[in-house]
């Protein structure tokens, strides 16, 4: 339990009353048992390499009577990197990167998005060969002020190094772990696929409480196939593995660390010293998050408690976002365009107290869009229903096994919306909203304006300009 001084600090910064925050952090957030990994199925598409970050011709013609193409015209590449924040010594952010890739190519060391590690001989897990990674050295810390384009904020984040120890190898399907070597291979993303030239907009994704960086891989792949670089860090102290091992960080402290994590990732990927920098448009950055991560994404542009605002975030998206702790005055400060995606049957982050209220109180966020999905529940927007099929593996910790099983039991059965249908809605709304607000695509604006039935059965869309 936090002491009175901490709660006074919360009130002083305008983040809810202690009663509301206590209820959200001690009751609601720990119950966000999130679905975890397997990506939306499909065949990796070929398409234009893209050199200017604009909507490619294949998707630019989307109008009020057509659906955004699913998937988009680019092939999808994947990397796992490690990012260090020099302002928080010891905080290592294992981060998944999805990016537009060249069509039909198989990556090798010379064509990777980032330099590869050196693998030492070794084996691990089920007789599968696996190198023991010896990482390349981290770059020197970024200078203290302004090197990454933030206004009046010290930069934080080192140029990323490639993280070793996962199953994926160049040219093979991306591997999305649940824990250790238990997980899924992607049907879409290819490890180390040669990147398209770019530059492309950047999306940073924040996972849910007790979640993981790959819990919405289907959406990350959809975004990359539509010409976005996506970076999703694990938030140390709030991952599924941390919670199962009893290493969970207090929720109030985690709310601050999460915001700093997103800024550290942006710092690292946009620093001129990094190989990935030429692939990214630093003036086109969006924050997307699920559940607790939805709160993180929505507050990223204005800051939270000790975490400063990040003015580089131009657009925010909250999926089943836990916004109930935020008072009306705080929500009114948010000026970036915002999308809220929520289900009508969410018992954890209830519609009225969260997305419904936030849509009303985000009075300075123009435009803002609300997408309400009939019969979707909290984890309909994750991969928990496929994740449930992994539980026969012996190497899953019992606590994690129980959490996944219980979450699947209340997510994956009628009358609730089938998860693949919820994923299609998430793909369509998030891609269309970002294309509209990040790229200025008028066809995507018209697509959202025609109403929710175009997006999916039972979807209600509201647009406030």
N, C-alpha and C positions, 0 to 999 in steps of 0.2 A: 504494500500500500504506500502511495506517495505521501510525503509529509505535507503539512499545511503550506510551507513556503513554496513547494512546487505548484500546488493548486493556485496560490496567489499569483504565481508567475503566469500560469495559464490564463487567468482572468485578466491580468495586466496587459497581455498581448491580444486580448479579444477573441480567444479561442474557447468559446462556450462557457457555460457555468460548470462548476466542479461536478454538480450532480449529473448534468447531461454527459460530460466527458467520462465520468466514472461508469455510467451505464453503458456507454458505447465501447469503452476499452476493457472493462472487466466482464461484460456479458456478451456484447455483440461481436467484437473483433476476434476474441479467441474461438468463437464458433464458426469462423469463416474457414471451414475445412474445405480446401479448394481442390478442384480437379486439376490434372497435372499435365499430360504431355502430348499424346499422339496427334500429329498434324492432320489437317483436312486432306483427304485423299484426292489425288489427281495426278496427271502426268506433267512433268516439268515442261513448261512451254518454251518454245523458241520465240524470239522476237527481236525488235530493234534494240540496238545497244544503247541508244539514248546518249546524247552528249550535252544537253542543256537543262535537264531537270524538268522539261515541259511534259505535258500529257502526250504520249505517243499517238500517232494517227489511229491506231487500232482502237483506242478507247476515247479519243477526242469527240467522236460522233455520238456518244451516248446522249439520248434525248428523253423527253417525257414519256415515250412509249416503249423504251428499250431498257433492258437491265445492264448495269455495268458488267463487262465480260468477267467471267469467273473461270479460271484465274486470269490475271493480266498478261500482257504480251512478253514479259521478260522471263527468262529462266531465273532460278533462285539459287544463290550460293549461300554457304553457311560457314561460320568460324566461331570458335570459342576463344575468348581472350581474357586476360587478367589486367585489371586497371587498379592502380594504387592512388590513393588520395594523400598527398604529402601533408595536407593540413590535419589529417587524422592518422597518425602513424600506426601502421599495422592493419588498417582497414583495406582489405583486398576484395575487389569486386569482380567475381567471375561473371563474365558478360557474354551472352550469345549475340552474334551479329548475323542478320539476314540481309542480303543485298542483291540488286539486279545483276544478273550474270550474262555472259555471252552465250548465245544459243549453241547447244550441242557440244560444248567443249568439256574436256576433262582436265581438272587443274593439276598442276605440279608445283614444285617448290619455286620455280621462277615466275609463276603467274598468280601466286596467292594474293589475297587482299592485303595481308601483312606478312612479314618474314616468318618462316617456320622455326620451331624449336629444333634442337638436335636430339634425336632419340637414341637412347642407349639400349642395348639388347635386354630383353626381359619378356616375361609372359605374365598374364593376369586373367583370371576369370574364365571358366568353362573351356579351358584349352585354347582360348582365342589369343593370338599374338597381340601384344600391346607394348609399345615402347615406354620406357621410363623417361619422362621429359626432363631435359636440362634446359631451363628457360634462358632465353636471351636476356641480357641485363635490361632493367628498366631505364628509361631515359631520365636525365636529370630533371628535378622538379621544375615546373613552369614558374617563371618569375611571378613575384607576389601580386602585382596589380595589372589587370587589364589585358594580359597577353592573349586571353581567349575571347575578348570582345565583350566582357561583362561590364556593366556600368557601375563603377564604384565598388566593385566586389573583387576580393582577391581570388585568383584562379586556383582551382584545386583539381588535380588529376594528372597522372603521368601518361605519357604516350603508351598505349597498351602493348603488352607482350602477349605472345601466343601461349595459351594455357594447354598443358599436356595432360595425359592420363585419361582421355576419353576414347571411345571406340572408333569414332569416325576417322577416316583417313582420306587423303586426297582422291577425288573422283568417286568416292563411295557415298551412299545416302547419308545424310545427316543423322546423327544419333541423339535422341532427346531422353536424357536419363530421368528415371524416377528416383533411384538411389543407387549409387555405384554403377555396376554394369547391367542393372535391370532397367529396361526402358524400351523405346520404340525406335525403329528406323523410319525416317521420313519417306513418303512417297513422292515428295516434291523437291526438297532442297538437296543440293549436292555439296559435299564438303570440299572447300577450296576451289570451287568452280571459278574460272577466270572472270573477274568483275567487268561489267560494262563500264565504259569510260566515265559516264556521269558528267557533271556533278548531279546529285540527287538530293531531295529533301531528306532530313533526318527525323526519325521518330524514336523517342526513348520510351520504353515500356516499364511500368512498375507492377510487380506481381502482387497477389493478395496475401493476407496474413497467413502464415504457415504454408506458403505456396512455393513457386520456383520460377526461374526466368523463362522456362519453356512451357508454362501452363497454358498459354494461348498461342501455341506454335502455329495453329491453322491460320490465325489472323495475321501473325507476323509474316508468314509465307505469302498470304494474299497481298499484304502491303508491299513486300519486296517485288512480287510479280507485277505490281502496278508502278514500279519505279521509285520506291522508297528504300533508303538504308534504315534498318531497324536495329536498335541496341537495347537489350534487356538484361540488366544486372540481377544477380541474386542479392537480396538485402541480407547481409550477415546478421544473425540474431533473430530472423523472422522467416527462415525457410522451413520447408517441411522436415528436412533432416535435423535442423536446429531444434525445432519444437519436439520432435520425437525423441531427441537425446536430452531434453530438459535444459537446453541452452538458450531459451527464448529471452530476448531483451525486453524490458518494460515497454509497454505500448507508447507511452508519452515520449520517452527517449527515442523510440523507433520512429515515431512520426517525424522527428527532426532529422534523424540520420537518413531516412528514406529520401527526403528532399535534397539533402547534401549529396546523396549517392547519384541522383539524376544529374545534378550540376557537375559532379566530378566526371561522369561519363561524357557529358557534352564538352567539358574542358579538354578531355583527352582526345576525343575524336576530331575536334576542330583546331587543335594546336598545329601550327605550321610545320612542326618537326615530325609529325606523324605521317606514315605512308598512306593512311586512309583519308587524310584531309582533302586531297584533290577530288575524292568521290562525293563530297558532301557540300551542300549549300548551307553555309552558316546563317544565312538570312531566312531560311525556311525550316524551322524546327518546331515539332509538335510533341506534346507529352500525352501518352495514353496509359491508362491504368485500370486494373480490375480490383474491385472491392476496396480494401485498405489502400491498394495502389491507385484506385480511382480518386480517392481523396488526395493522395500524393500528387497525382497529375494535375488535378484541378487547382491546387494551391501553389503549384510550382512557380507561377508567374508573379505571385505577390509575396511569397515567403511564408514561413510558419515558425513561430517562436524564434529560436536561435538560428534557424536556417534563413539566409537572406533570399530576397526575390531573385529570380533569374529572368531578366528581360529578354533573353534570347528565345524563350518559349513563346511562340506566337499563337498557338492553338492548343486547347486541351480537350481530352476525351475521357469521360468517366464511365466505365462499364460496371453496372451494379455497384456504384461508388458509395462508400460509407460517409456521406456528407452530413449526417444528422448532428454531429458535435459542433459544426461550424455555425456561429450565430449569423443572423441576417445582415448585420453591419459588415461582417467579414466577407460574406459572399458578395455583397454589393461593391466591394473594392475590386473584384476581378473584372478586368476589361477585355481579356482576350476572348475570341469566339470559343464556344463550348458546346460539345455534344454530350448528352446524357442518354445512356442506353440501359434499360431496366426491364425486369420481368414482373408480371402481375402477381405471380405466386411466390415471390421471394420472401421467406419468413425470417431471414437473417438481416438483410438490408431492405427493410420494407419500403414499398414504392412511395407511399404518402409522406413518410418522414425523411426520405432521402431524395430520390430523383424528382419527385413531385414538388417538394418544398424547395429544393435547390433551383429548379426551373423558374419558380416564381421569384426567388430572392436574388438571382443573378442578374439584377436589374441593369448593370453596366456592361454585361457581356452581350455584345451584338456582333453578329447574330448568335443566337443560341437555339439549339435543336433538341427536342426530346423525342426519343423513340421508345415506345412502350410495347413490349412483346407479350401477347396474350399467352397464358399458361406456361411461360418460361419461369424457372426458379433461379436461385442464386448461381448455382454451378452449371446451369444450362450453357453458359458462355465459356466453359472450360471443356477439357477432354476427359472428365471423370468417368463417363460411361464406357469409354474404351480402356481407360486406366484400370478399371475394375478387373479386366482380364489378365492383368499382370500378377495378381495376388497369389498365384500358385508358386511363384519363385520363392525359394527357401531363404534368400538373402535379404528379404525385406524385414526391417525391424517390426516387432509385434505392434507397437503403438501406431506406427505409420500404416500398417496393414489394416488395423481396426478403423482408423480415420478414413481411409480410402473406401473401405467396405460400407461404412455407415453413410458416408456422403453419397456414394453411388445408389444406395438403397432409397434415398429420398430425392433422387434427381432423375433417375433413368427409367421410370415406369409411368404408363398412362395413369391419370389424364394429363400429365405434364408433357410439354412440348418435347419432341424428340430432339436430342442435342444437335444432330446435323442440320436440322432446320433452323435452330437458333444460331448456329455458326454462319449459315448463309446470310441471315439478317445482319449479324455483326460485320461480316465481310462487306456487304453492300453499303451499309450506313456509314461505317468508318471510312472506307475508301472514298465514297462519294463526298462525305463531309470534308475530308482532308484535301481532296482534289479541288473542291470549291474554295476552301479557305486558304490553303497553302499555295495552290497553283493558279487560283482565279479562274477555274474552269466553269463556264456558264452552263454547260450541259449537265454537269453534276448538280448545280444549283436547281435547275429545272427538274431533275430527277427526284430530288428530295421534296420539291414543292408540290408535286402531283399527288402525294399522299402515300400512306403506309401500305396500302394494298399492293402497290407496285413493288414494294420492298419484300413483302411476305404476308401470308394470310394472318390476320389478327394483329397486324402491326399498326399502331397509331402514331403518326408523326405530327409534331407541333413545331412550327418555326416562328421564332420571334426575331424580327430584324431591327 
